[in-house]
């Protein structure tokens, strides 16, 4: 059984991750994937979701800094 996804690297951007996640959801919902691929694709989806949440949190934190008029150098993680 394969446990690694062919896309196991981090996405280039939030937008790329979101696009890949949308495509992955469509494949999962199609009901045509074998069980082993379902598990692998689900794991990749979890990775992408974590990536997107982390990016959104980083932007939210930066907005809080800007709203608080506290200026500091922002470095994306």
C-alpha distances in whole Angstrom, upper triangle without the diagonal:
4,6,9,12,14,17,16,20,22,24,28,30,30,30,27,25,27,26,23,22,24,22,19,21,22,19,18,21,21,19,17,14,11,10,6,9,11,10,9,13,14,13,15,18,19,19,21,23,24,25,27,29,30,31,33,34,36,38,39,40,42,44,45,46,48,49,51,52,51,50,48,45,42,39,36,33
4,6,8,10,13,12,16,19,21,24,26,26,27,24,22,24,23,20,20,22,20,17,19,21,17,17,20,20,19,17,13,12,11,7,8,11,9,7,11,12,11,12,15,16,16,18,21,21,22,24,26,27,28,30,32,33,35,36,37,39,41,42,43,45,46,48,49,48,47,44,42,39,36,32,30
4,7,10,12,10,14,17,19,22,24,24,25,22,20,22,22,18,18,21,19,16,18,20,18,16,20,21,19,19,15,13,12,8,9,11,8,6,10,11,9,10,13,13,13,16,18,18,19,22,23,23,25,28,28,29,32,33,34,36,38,39,40,42,43,45,46,45,44,41,39,36,33,29,27
4,7,8,7,10,13,15,19,21,21,22,19,17,20,20,16,16,19,18,15,18,20,17,17,20,21,20,19,16,15,14,11,10,12,10,6,9,11,9,8,12,13,12,14,17,17,17,20,21,22,23,26,27,27,29,31,32,33,35,37,38,40,41,43,44,42,41,39,36,33,30,27,24
4,5,5,9,12,13,16,18,19,19,16,14,17,16,13,13,16,14,12,15,17,14,14,18,19,18,17,14,14,14,11,9,11,10,6,7,10,8,6,10,12,10,12,15,16,15,18,20,20,21,24,25,26,28,30,31,32,34,35,37,38,40,41,43,41,40,38,35,32,29,25,23
4,6,8,11,12,15,18,19,19,15,14,17,16,12,14,16,14,12,16,17,15,16,19,20,20,18,15,16,16,13,11,13,13,9,10,13,11,9,12,14,13,13,17,18,17,19,22,22,22,25,27,27,28,31,32,33,35,36,37,39,40,42,43,42,40,38,35,32,29,25,24
4,6,8,9,11,14,15,15,12,11,13,13,9,11,14,13,11,15,16,15,16,19,20,20,19,17,18,18,16,13,14,14,10,10,12,11,8,10,12,10,10,14,15,13,15,18,18,19,21,23,23,25,27,28,29,31,33,34,35,37,38,40,38,37,34,32,28,25,22,20
4,7,9,12,14,15,17,13,12,15,15,12,13,16,15,13,16,18,17,17,21,22,22,22,18,19,19,16,14,15,14,10,10,12,9,7,10,11,8,9,13,13,12,15,17,17,17,20,22,22,24,26,27,28,30,32,32,34,36,37,38,37,35,33,30,27,24,21,18
4,6,9,12,13,15,12,11,14,15,12,14,17,16,15,18,20,19,20,23,24,25,25,22,23,22,20,17,18,17,14,13,15,13,10,12,13,9,10,13,13,11,14,16,15,16,19,20,20,22,24,25,25,28,30,30,31,34,35,36,34,33,30,27,24,21,18,15
4,7,9,10,12,10,8,12,13,11,12,16,16,15,18,20,20,20,23,25,26,26,23,25,24,22,19,20,19,15,15,16,13,10,12,12,8,8,11,11,8,11,13,12,12,15,17,16,18,21,21,22,24,26,26,28,30,31,32,31,29,27,24,21,17,14,12
4,6,7,9,6,5,9,10,9,10,13,14,14,16,18,18,19,22,23,25,25,23,25,25,23,20,20,20,17,15,16,15,11,12,13,10,8,11,11,8,10,13,12,11,14,16,16,17,20,21,21,23,25,26,27,29,31,31,30,29,27,24,20,18,14,13
4,7,8,6,7,11,11,11,13,16,16,17,19,21,21,23,25,26,28,28,26,28,28,26,23,24,23,20,19,20,18,15,15,16,13,11,14,14,10,11,15,14,12,15,17,16,16,19,21,20,22,25,25,25,28,30,30,29,27,25,22,19,16,13,13
4,5,5,6,9,10,11,12,14,16,16,18,20,21,22,24,26,28,28,27,29,29,28,24,24,24,21,19,20,19,15,15,16,13,11,13,13,9,9,12,12,9,11,14,13,13,16,18,17,19,22,22,22,25,27,27,26,25,23,20,17,15,11,12
4,5,5,6,9,10,10,12,14,15,16,18,20,21,22,24,27,27,26,28,28,27,24,23,23,21,18,18,18,15,13,14,12,9,10,11,8,6,9,9,7,8,12,11,11,14,16,16,17,20,21,21,23,25,26,25,24,23,21,17,15,12,12
4,5,5,6,9,10,11,12,14,15,17,19,20,21,23,25,26,25,28,28,27,24,23,24,21,19,19,19,16,14,16,14,11,12,14,11,9,12,13,10,11,15,15,14,16,19,18,19,22,23,23,25,27,28,28,27,25,23,20,18,15,16
4,5,5,6,8,10,11,12,14,16,17,18,20,21,24,24,23,25,26,25,21,21,21,19,16,17,17,13,13,15,13,10,12,14,11,10,14,14,12,14,17,17,16,19,21,21,22,25,26,26,28,30,31,31,29,28,25,22,20,16,17
4,5,5,6,9,10,10,12,14,15,16,18,20,22,23,21,23,23,22,19,18,19,16,14,14,14,10,9,11,9,6,8,10,7,7,11,12,10,12,15,15,16,18,20,20,21,24,25,26,27,30,31,30,29,27,25,22,20,16,15
4,5,5,6,9,10,10,12,14,15,16,18,21,22,21,23,24,23,20,19,19,18,14,14,15,12,10,12,11,7,8,11,9,7,10,13,11,12,15,16,16,17,20,21,21,23,25,26,27,29,31,30,29,28,26,23,21,18,18
4,5,5,6,9,10,11,13,14,16,17,20,20,19,22,23,23,19,18,19,18,14,15,16,13,11,14,13,10,11,14,12,11,14,16,15,15,19,19,19,21,24,24,24,27,29,28,30,32,34,33,32,31,29,26,24,20,21
4,5,5,6,9,10,11,12,14,15,18,18,16,19,20,19,16,15,16,14,11,12,13,10,9,12,11,8,10,13,12,11,14,16,15,16,19,20,20,22,25,25,26,29,30,31,32,34,36,35,34,33,30,27,25,21,20
4,5,5,6,9,10,10,12,14,16,17,16,19,19,18,15,14,15,13,10,10,11,8,6,9,9,6,8,11,11,10,12,15,14,15,18,19,20,21,24,25,25,27,29,30,31,33,35,34,34,32,30,27,25,21,20
4,5,5,6,9,10,11,12,15,16,16,19,20,20,16,15,17,16,12,12,14,12,9,12,13,10,11,14,14,12,15,17,17,17,20,22,21,22,25,26,26,29,31,31,32,34,36,36,35,34,33,29,27,24,23
4,5,5,6,9,10,11,14,14,13,17,18,18,14,13,16,14,11,12,14,12,10,14,14,12,13,16,16,15,18,20,19,20,23,24,24,26,28,29,30,32,34,34,35,38,39,39,38,37,35,31,29,26,25
4,5,5,6,9,10,12,12,11,14,15,15,11,10,12,11,7,8,11,8,7,11,12,10,11,15,15,14,17,19,19,20,23,24,25,26,28,29,30,32,34,35,36,38,40,39,39,37,35,31,29,26,25
4,5,5,6,9,11,12,12,15,15,16,13,10,13,12,9,9,12,10,8,11,13,11,11,15,16,15,17,20,20,20,22,24,25,25,28,30,30,32,34,35,35,38,40,39,39,38,36,32,31,27,26
4,5,5,6,9,10,11,15,16,17,14,12,15,15,11,12,15,13,11,15,16,14,15,19,19,18,20,23,23,23,26,27,27,28,31,32,32,34,37,37,38,40,42,42,42,41,39,35,33,30,29
4,5,5,7,8,7,11,12,13,10,9,12,12,9,10,13,12,11,15,16,15,16,19,20,19,21,24,24,25,27,29,29,30,33,34,35,37,39,39,40,43,44,44,43,42,40,37,35,31,30
4,5,6,8,7,10,10,12,9,7,10,11,8,8,12,11,10,13,15,14,15,18,19,19,21,23,24,24,27,29,29,30,32,34,34,36,38,39,40,42,44,44,43,42,40,37,35,31,30
4,5,8,9,12,13,15,13,10,13,14,11,11,15,15,13,15,18,17,17,20,21,20,22,25,26,25,28,30,30,31,34,35,35,37,39,40,40,43,45,45,45,44,42,38,37,33,32
4,5,8,11,13,15,13,11,14,15,13,13,17,17,15,18,20,19,20,23,24,23,25,28,28,28,31,33,33,34,37,38,38,40,42,43,43,46,48,48,47,46,45,41,39,35,34
4,6,8,10,13,11,9,13,14,12,13,16,17,16,18,21,20,21,24,25,25,26,29,30,30,32,35,35,36,38,40,40,42,44,45,45,48,50,50,49,48,46,43,41,37,36
4,7,9,12,10,9,13,14,12,14,17,17,17,20,22,21,22,25,26,26,28,31,31,32,34,36,36,37,40,41,42,44,46,47,47,50,52,51,51,49,47,44,42,38,36
4,6,8,6,6,10,10,9,11,14,14,14,17,19,19,20,23,24,24,26,28,29,30,32,34,35,36,38,40,41,42,44,45,46,48,50,50,49,47,45,42,39,36,34
4,6,5,6,9,10,10,12,14,15,16,18,20,21,22,24,26,26,28,30,31,32,34,36,37,38,40,42,43,44,46,48,48,50,52,52,51,49,47,43,41,37,35
4,5,5,6,9,10,10,13,14,15,17,19,20,21,23,24,26,27,29,30,31,33,35,36,37,39,41,42,43,45,47,47,49,51,50,50,48,46,43,40,36,34
4,5,5,6,9,10,11,13,14,16,17,19,20,22,23,25,26,28,29,31,32,34,35,36,38,40,41,42,44,46,47,48,50,49,49,46,44,41,38,35,32
4,5,5,6,8,10,10,12,14,15,16,18,20,21,22,24,26,27,28,30,31,33,34,36,37,39,40,42,43,44,46,48,47,46,44,42,39,36,32,30
4,6,5,6,9,10,10,12,14,15,16,18,20,21,22,24,26,27,28,30,31,32,34,36,37,38,40,42,43,44,47,46,45,43,41,38,35,32,30
4,5,5,6,9,10,11,13,14,15,17,19,20,21,23,25,26,27,29,31,31,33,35,36,37,39,41,42,43,45,44,44,42,40,36,34,30,28
4,5,5,6,9,10,11,12,14,16,17,19,20,21,23,25,26,27,29,30,32,33,35,36,38,40,41,42,44,43,42,40,38,34,32,28,26
4,5,5,6,9,10,10,12,14,15,16,18,20,21,22,24,26,27,28,30,32,33,34,36,38,39,40,42,41,41,39,37,33,31,27,25
4,5,5,6,9,10,10,12,14,15,16,18,20,21,22,24,26,27,28,30,31,33,35,36,37,39,41,40,39,38,36,32,30,26,24
4,5,5,6,9,10,11,13,14,15,17,19,20,21,23,25,26,27,29,31,32,33,35,36,38,40,38,38,36,34,30,28,24,22
4,5,5,6,9,10,11,12,14,15,17,18,20,21,23,24,26,27,29,30,32,33,35,36,38,37,36,34,32,28,26,22,20
4,5,5,6,9,10,10,12,14,15,16,18,20,21,22,24,26,27,28,30,32,33,34,36,35,35,33,31,28,26,22,20
4,5,5,6,9,10,11,12,14,15,16,18,20,21,22,24,26,27,29,30,31,33,35,34,33,32,30,26,24,21,19
4,5,5,6,9,10,11,12,14,15,17,19,20,21,23,25,26,27,29,30,32,33,32,31,29,28,24,22,18,16
4,5,5,6,9,10,11,12,14,15,17,18,20,21,23,24,26,27,28,30,32,31,30,28,26,23,21,17,15
4,5,5,6,9,10,11,12,14,15,16,18,20,21,22,24,26,27,28,30,30,29,28,26,23,21,17,16
4,5,5,6,9,10,10,12,14,15,16,18,20,21,23,24,25,27,29,28,27,26,24,20,19,15,13
4,6,5,6,9,10,11,13,14,15,17,19,20,21,23,24,26,28,26,26,24,22,18,16,12,11
4,5,5,6,9,10,11,12,14,15,17,18,20,21,22,24,26,25,25,23,22,18,16,13,12
4,5,5,6,9,10,10,12,14,15,16,18,20,21,22,24,24,24,22,21,18,17,13,12
4,5,5,6,9,10,11,12,14,15,17,19,20,21,23,22,21,20,18,15,13,10,9
4,5,5,6,9,10,11,12,14,15,17,18,20,21,20,20,18,17,13,12,8,8
4,5,5,6,9,10,11,12,14,15,16,18,20,20,19,19,18,14,14,11,11
4,5,5,6,9,10,10,12,14,15,16,19,18,18,17,16,13,13,10,11
4,5,5,6,9,10,11,13,14,15,17,16,15,14,13,9,9,7,8
4,5,5,6,9,10,11,12,14,15,15,14,14,13,10,10,9,11
4,5,5,6,9,10,10,12,14,14,15,15,15,12,13,12,13
4,5,5,6,9,10,11,13,12,12,12,12,10,11,11,12
4,5,5,6,9,10,11,10,10,9,10,7,9,10,12
4,5,5,6,8,10,10,11,12,12,10,13,13,15
4,5,5,6,9,9,10,11,13,12,14,15,16
4,6,5,6,5,7,8,10,9,13,14,16
4,5,5,6,7,9,11,10,14,15,18
4,5,8,10,12,14,14,17,18,20
4,5,8,11,14,14,18,19,21
4,6,10,13,13,17,19,22
4,6,10,11,15,17,19
4,7,9,12,15,18
4,6,9,13,15
4,6,10,12
4,6,9
4,6
4
